[in-house]
Amino acid sequence: MNFYRLYKESGVIEKVTLFLFTAFLILIAFCNRLSIDDLFFKYRIDTVGLSGIIDTQYSRVMAYFLNGCIIAMDSRFVYILYNLLSIAAFAYYLIKFVILLLPADYLARKRFALLFFLFVFFCCSGPDELFFWYTQVSTYLWCTTCILLVACFILDGFKHKWRIPLFFIACLFIGSSSEFLALQFLFLLLIAVICKKITFFTSKHRIIYSIGILLLLTSLIVTLTSPGTATRSEILEEAGIPGTILITLASMFSYFLRPMLWPGLLYVILFVLLFIGMGTQQKKSPKIRFGEFALYLLFVFCSMLLTSYQLNDITPKRALLICDLIGLFLLAKTAMLVGRYIKLSSWFTGWLRSVLLLLLLVFMTFEVVLADQYANAYDAREEVLQESKRDPIPVSRLPTPYFIQACNISTDSLDFRNQHLKLSHHLKANIIELHIDR
C-alpha cells in the first residue's frame, strides 16, 4: 500500500485532518511519561537484568525483550520515537487490512480505511493502555499489529520475497507475546476457514502458511507451559466455572457500557455520524449480515471468558483491541447502510463532515492541554522526589489525561504503586500522595 498515493487521493478535509492528527500524536508523545508499571519494569531491569525480566515475566520472550530494550535505554527521545513508530506500524497494517477486506468494487474503501483508523484511535476501549504505555504496548499493540500483518499476507499473498521472513517473525511474535491475543487470532482463523473466507490448503502458498501457523502454535505452547505462567496461575485464586461465567458477563456489561460514558460517547457519536454521512454519498456500501453480529458477540464472550478464567477478574481494556476493531468495523458498515437510505444533498453532507472533523479537532486540542498539564505535574513531582529530605515524601496527585497512562500513587506508603515509584528512584524514604478534600 502506497501511503503517499492514499494521501493524494484523499479530499482536502481528510488531508487537513490527517495533518492535525499527526501533530496531535507527536504532542501527546512528547507529554507522555513512564507509568507505574514502566517504572517497576525499569527497576527490575536494574536489579535482575533483561534476561531476568524475560525469565520471570511469564516467558513472553519476544515482547518483553523488545520493551525491555526500550525501557533500558532510559531516553526520552527513544520513548517518543518508539510510541510514534508503534502507532505508525499499527496504522499501516490496519488501513491495508481494511482495504483488502472491503469489496474491490467499493470505490470509497480507501477513505473508509483512513477514517476508520482515525476513529479506532479515539473509540477503542483504552487508548491510554494501548498506544502510550511503554511496558504493555509491545505485548498488545505490537501483537495486534503482527496479527494484522499476518492477515494482510493471507489475503494478499507474498508478492515480494521479503514478506516471507516477516510473516514468520510475526507469527513467532504473536505466540510469544500474548497468549490471550494469540488464542483470539486462532479462533478468528478457525471461523474464517469454516466460513470458507480463506483457503489455506488449496493456496499456492500453503507451505508458507503451514510453517507460519506451526511457529505460532509452538511459541504459544512454550508461553502457556512456561514456569512463569504457572506461577501466575498459582497466585490468582480460582473462581470456579459459575464464578468465571459471572465475571465474564460482568466484563461484557462493562465493555458495552463503556462507550456510553464520557468522553468515549462523544467519539462514538462522531464516528457514527461521519460514516452515516459517507453512506449518503455512496451508491453501494458494504453489506450487513446479522450472522456477523452473532459471531461478534460469540467472539467477545469467548475472549472475555478466556481472560476471566486466567485472571479471575474483569477483562483489562488492553486485551480487547481485536474486539474493538471488529465491533467498530461492524458499526461503521451499519452506519453507512443507514446513510444510504437518508436523502441528503452533497452540500449538506460535506458541511456535516467538516463540522464533525472540526469538533474532533476541538477535542484533540482539549486533550493536548490535559496531557501538557499532566507532563508538567509529573516533572514537578520528579523534582520533589530528587530534592526532598523528608520521610515520607509528600507529593501531589497528578491530573488524569485520557490518552496517557497516569502514574498516580496512593496515600498509603505501602501501596505497591508507592513502592514501585520508590524503588525505581532508589530512594530510602517512603512516598505518600497528599490527600486533598474537595
FENKA-V493326 format. One record per helix or strand of 2 or more residues. SS is the DSSP state (hx for helix, st for strand). FROM is the first residue (numbers start at 1). TO is the last residue. If there is no record, write none. Layout:
ss->SS from->FROM to->TO
ss->SS from->FROM to->TO
//
This chain:
ss->hx from->3 to->9
ss->hx from->12 to->31
ss->hx from->36 to->56
ss->hx from->61 to->73
ss->hx from->76 to->101
ss->hx from->109 to->123
ss->hx from->127 to->130
ss->hx from->134 to->156
ss->hx from->162 to->175
ss->hx from->179 to->194
ss->hx from->206 to->224
ss->hx from->227 to->235
ss->hx from->240 to->258
ss->hx from->264 to->280
ss->hx from->290 to->311
ss->hx from->317 to->319
ss->hx from->321 to->340
ss->hx from->346 to->387
ss->st from->393 to->395
ss->hx from->416 to->424
ss->st from->431 to->433
//
